Amino acid sequence: MADQRDLDFTYSLIDKIFRLSLGEQADFSGAKFDGDFSLTLEQAQAQKHDFIADALDISAGRRMLDLGCGWGPLLADARRRGATGVGVTLSSAQAAACQKHGLDVQLQNALEVTRETFGPFDTVASLGAFEHFCSPEDFAAGRQEDVYRGLFENVAGLLPEDGRFYLQTMVFGRNMIPHERVSIDAPRDSDEWYLALMGQQFPGSWLPSGLDQIVRCAEPHFRVVSESSGRLDYIETIARWRQRFAEPSLKKLLFKAQLVPRYLTSKDFRLAFTSGVSANTVCFERELLDHHRIVFERVPRG
Ligand SMILES: C[S@@+](CC[C@H](N)C(=O)[O-])C[C@H]1O[C@@H](n2cnc3c(N)ncnc32)[C@H](O)[C@@H]1O
């Protein structure tokens, strides 16, 4: 699993730039354009929230858990709908930002949330966090499916019979190369290099091999209600993020200046944040990566 240090590297370092570029409670996961790229980023993210609210019945009086809540967009949306939300993240900056806005967010490992942690929930969501639950070391040790099975078991234990779990995650795509070939020393622009660059941006994280693996690990507890690929929508989402991050602002410039010493002293930082390319975009375009939005429903306990 990516630990707090890894997640602080990926998310807390960009906290201020993220909030200045996208807003205090913006989404940092693929939006739902449904192919209509005339929508604004905010409209496509709102469309995603509506879809999730419908699928999970996020409405007045309901209690929702968000595993890996980021800057709290889904929790804020649940609050607007009259539901109660609890979120967990392992990024200290995200937890602080959410708490500042009155959201119930804890710095807590999502993989360890059980009924004893916060009590039962009517419904659970997790967007863009499953990617971090298995580390390259877990994968190499053959523990990947144990990690996923453990998570599904815990989530099932939080839910009532027929309770729903929305999971949105990247997976390796149909053109994924053998993992031993992934290397930052491979030629620039090769599949091997782009995948290694992603590893620099998301240290401690290794993706599921595909939808089949996720569904198999969920199976003792959940059935799939619906599934759709968000790959093309994610490519568009990233393009919109990159435009926003690039928009000039004095505050952002001042913040970036504070990161110069890190830039000068850390090769990991330079590779992760200043490579000048979007490894995710290229990996999605080449179908080294895919993306799934899955609505699960708990099956009766056997
Ligand atoms: C790509 S962000 C997505 C944030 C949010 N769900 C959204 O859609 O905007 C991934 C989130 O997962 C969280 N995360 C990853 N692994 C975690 C873990 N083991 N426990 C808690 N949070 C985790 C990160 O801290 C971050 O908040």
The ligand as a MOL file (V3000), in Angstrom:
LIG
                    3D

  0  0  0     0  0            999 V3000
M  V30 BEGIN CTAB
M  V30 COUNTS 27 29 0 0 0
M  V30 BEGIN ATOM
M  V30 1 C -6.6340 10.6690 -6.7550 0
M  V30 2 S -7.0720 11.1470 -5.1170 0 CHG=1
M  V30 3 C -8.8390 11.0700 -5.2710 0
M  V30 4 C -9.5170 11.9200 -4.2540 0
M  V30 5 C -11.0450 11.9620 -4.3050 0
M  V30 6 N -11.6280 10.6480 -4.1180 0
M  V30 7 C -11.5610 12.6120 -5.5640 0
M  V30 8 O -12.2270 11.9390 -6.3510 0
M  V30 9 O -11.3050 13.7910 -5.7440 0 CHG=-1
M  V30 10 C -6.6840 9.6780 -4.1540 0
M  V30 11 C -7.0500 9.7690 -2.7030 0
M  V30 12 O -6.9090 8.4820 -2.0990 0
M  V30 13 C -6.3160 8.6480 -0.8360 0
M  V30 14 N -5.7410 7.3700 -0.4110 0
M  V30 15 C -4.9490 6.5410 -1.1070 0
M  V30 16 N -4.6260 5.4620 -0.3590 0
M  V30 17 C -5.2450 5.6180 0.8460 0
M  V30 18 C -5.3150 4.8380 2.0260 0
M  V30 19 N -4.6900 3.6750 2.1530 0
M  V30 20 N -6.0550 5.3110 3.0420 0
M  V30 21 C -6.7110 6.4970 2.9400 0
M  V30 22 N -6.6750 7.2690 1.8410 0
M  V30 23 C -5.9610 6.8330 0.8000 0
M  V30 24 C -5.3330 9.7730 -1.0490 0
M  V30 25 O -4.9120 10.3030 0.1820 0
M  V30 26 C -6.1970 10.7070 -1.8810 0
M  V30 27 O -7.0380 11.4310 -1.0210 0
M  V30 END ATOM
M  V30 BEGIN BOND
M  V30 1 1 1 2
M  V30 2 1 2 3
M  V30 3 1 2 10
M  V30 4 1 3 4
M  V30 5 1 4 5
M  V30 6 1 5 6
M  V30 7 1 5 7
M  V30 8 2 7 8
M  V30 9 1 7 9
M  V30 10 1 10 11
M  V30 11 1 11 12
M  V30 12 1 11 26
M  V30 13 1 12 13
M  V30 14 1 13 14
M  V30 15 1 13 24
M  V30 16 1 14 15
M  V30 17 1 14 23
M  V30 18 2 15 16
M  V30 19 1 16 17
M  V30 20 1 17 18
M  V30 21 2 17 23
M  V30 22 1 18 19
M  V30 23 2 18 20
M  V30 24 1 20 21
M  V30 25 2 21 22
M  V30 26 1 22 23
M  V30 27 1 24 25
M  V30 28 1 24 26
M  V30 29 1 26 27
M  V30 END BOND
M  V30 END CTAB
M  END
